[in-house]
Amino acid sequence: MPDNKQAKESREELISLDAAALRARLEEEKKTLWTDKFALGKRSLEDTSRLAKTRKRIARIHTYLRQAELKESK
């Protein structure tokens, strides 16, 4: 299960980031998603599962960003 280990490392990395770094990471992932969607339209995207993985990373970043905002407001 290398994917599970990689996902766990990714989550641990996101937990350690502050809100500003999470926002920067979010913008980076959104650009990646846009680029992949464009490549899909041109039929040059070989691994279509990247779209779902990127959307999940974006959702995970939103979750950790919300948690960071709640911590700051306390």
Order of alpha helices (4+ residues) and beta strands (2+ residues): alpha-alpha-alpha
